[in-house]
């Protein structure tokens, strides 16, 4: 089973890294989005958007719109958060060691704007063996069927 390891913070090749002041982030995010994405918060299990979402589509960063995960990689982990076995590309996310709350975990951030998304664990399904356990509040869904309810 793979062991998720921290990765360097490199934005996708076709994008410049998004840098905004705290005031700029606050102006474009809801208070809950700001708390999670910019202050490394966590939504309570089974309360955020998308933990039980079944529509096919693309999950993007709520802060900058960078594509992060496809619904085809989403699975029911039983944790109460949207879980994926892989991002849309290895360059979409970066990881960092997180030793907060007396635990040692691997934090997942958007490679384009450095927003906190969640954590990755080595207990996921095939083919990767990884569980990208994301905060739904840090994501935005663009359904494939054109249904904008999740966007």
C-alpha positions as CSV (number, residue, x, y, z in Angstrom):
1,X,0.0,0.0,0.0
2,X,1.5,3.4,-0.9
3,X,2.5,5.8,1.8
4,X,1.5,9.3,1.0
5,X,4.5,11.6,1.3
6,X,4.8,15.4,1.3
7,X,5.3,16.9,-2.2
8,X,6.8,20.2,-3.3
9,X,4.4,23.2,-3.9
10,X,4.5,23.5,-7.6
11,X,1.5,24.9,-9.5
12,X,0.3,23.2,-12.7
13,X,2.5,24.1,-15.6
14,X,-0.1,26.2,-17.4
15,X,-1.0,28.3,-14.3
16,X,0.7,31.0,-12.2
17,X,0.3,30.4,-8.5
18,X,-2.6,32.5,-7.1
19,X,-1.5,34.8,-4.3
20,X,-4.0,37.1,-2.6
21,X,-4.0,39.0,0.7
22,X,-6.2,37.8,3.6
23,X,-8.7,40.6,2.8
24,X,-8.9,39.5,-0.8
25,X,-9.5,35.8,0.2
26,X,-12.2,37.0,2.7
27,X,-13.9,39.0,0.0
28,X,-14.3,36.1,-2.4
29,X,-15.0,33.2,0.1
30,X,-17.8,32.6,2.6
31,X,-16.7,32.7,6.2
32,X,-16.9,28.9,6.4
33,X,-14.9,28.5,3.1
34,X,-12.3,30.9,4.4
35,X,-12.0,29.1,7.8
36,X,-11.5,25.8,6.1
37,X,-9.5,26.7,2.9
38,X,-7.3,29.5,4.3
39,X,-7.2,28.8,8.0
40,X,-6.8,25.0,7.7
41,X,-10.1,24.2,9.4
42,X,-12.2,21.1,9.1
43,X,-15.9,20.6,8.7
44,X,-17.7,18.1,11.0
45,X,-18.2,14.7,9.5
46,X,-21.5,14.2,7.6
47,X,-22.2,18.0,7.6
48,X,-20.4,19.4,4.6
49,X,-21.4,19.4,0.9
50,X,-20.6,16.4,-1.3
51,X,-19.9,13.7,1.3
52,X,-23.0,11.9,-0.1
53,X,-22.9,13.4,-3.6
54,X,-23.6,10.9,-6.4
55,X,-23.7,13.1,-9.6
56,X,-20.9,12.7,-12.1
57,X,-18.7,15.8,-12.5
58,X,-15.6,17.7,-11.8
59,X,-14.6,18.9,-8.3
60,X,-12.5,22.1,-8.3
61,X,-10.9,24.3,-5.6
62,X,-13.5,26.6,-4.2
63,X,-10.9,29.4,-3.9
64,X,-9.3,29.4,-7.3
65,X,-11.3,27.0,-9.5
66,X,-8.4,24.7,-10.2
67,X,-9.7,21.2,-11.2
68,X,-8.8,18.7,-8.5
69,X,-10.9,15.5,-8.6
70,X,-13.3,13.6,-10.9
71,X,-16.3,11.9,-9.7
72,X,-15.0,8.6,-11.2
73,X,-12.3,8.6,-8.4
74,X,-14.8,9.3,-5.6
75,X,-15.9,6.5,-3.4
76,X,-17.9,5.9,-0.2
77,X,-15.3,5.8,2.6
78,X,-17.8,5.9,5.5
79,X,-15.9,8.8,7.0
80,X,-18.5,11.5,6.4
81,X,-16.3,13.5,4.0
82,X,-15.9,13.3,0.2
83,X,-13.2,10.7,-0.5
84,X,-11.2,10.1,-3.7
85,X,-8.5,7.6,-4.6
86,X,-6.7,10.0,-6.8
87,X,-6.6,13.7,-8.0
88,X,-7.2,14.6,-11.7
89,X,-3.4,14.9,-12.1
90,X,-0.4,14.6,-9.7
91,X,0.2,18.3,-10.2
92,X,-3.3,19.4,-9.1
93,X,-2.5,19.0,-5.4
94,X,0.5,19.3,-3.1
95,X,1.0,17.6,0.3
96,X,2.7,18.8,3.5
97,X,3.4,17.1,6.8
98,X,0.8,18.1,9.4
99,X,1.6,17.5,13.1
100,X,-1.3,19.6,14.5
101,X,-3.8,18.2,17.1
102,X,-1.2,15.7,18.4
103,X,-1.3,13.7,15.2
104,X,1.0,13.1,12.3
105,X,-0.9,13.4,9.0
106,X,-0.3,14.4,5.4
107,X,-2.2,17.6,4.5
108,X,-3.5,18.1,1.0
109,X,-3.6,21.6,-0.5
110,X,-4.5,23.1,-3.9
111,X,-1.3,23.4,-5.9
112,X,-2.5,26.6,-7.5
113,X,-3.5,28.7,-4.5
114,X,-2.3,26.7,-1.5
115,X,-5.8,26.3,0.0
116,X,-6.3,23.6,2.6
117,X,-8.4,20.8,1.2
118,X,-8.1,17.9,3.7
119,X,-5.7,15.0,4.3
120,X,-4.6,11.9,2.5
121,X,-4.3,8.5,4.1
122,X,-2.8,5.1,2.9
123,X,-6.0,3.1,3.5
124,X,-7.9,3.7,0.3
125,X,-9.1,1.4,-2.4
126,X,-7.3,0.2,-5.6
127,X,-5.8,1.3,-7.8
128,X,-3.9,3.7,-5.6
129,X,-4.5,2.6,-2.1
130,X,-4.9,6.2,-1.1
131,X,-7.9,8.0,0.5
132,X,-7.9,11.7,-0.2
133,X,-10.3,12.8,2.6
134,X,-11.5,16.3,1.5
135,X,-13.5,19.0,3.1
136,X,-16.6,19.4,0.9
137,X,-16.6,23.1,1.8
138,X,-13.2,23.5,0.1
139,X,-14.6,22.0,-3.2
140,X,-17.0,23.2,-5.9
141,X,-18.8,20.6,-8.1
142,X,-19.5,21.2,-11.8
143,X,-21.9,18.4,-12.7
144,X,-21.3,16.7,-16.1
145,X,-25.1,16.9,-16.8
146,X,-25.1,20.7,-16.6
147,X,-26.9,20.7,-13.3
148,X,-25.5,23.7,-11.5
149,X,-27.0,22.8,-8.0
150,X,-23.5,21.6,-6.8
151,X,-21.5,24.4,-8.3
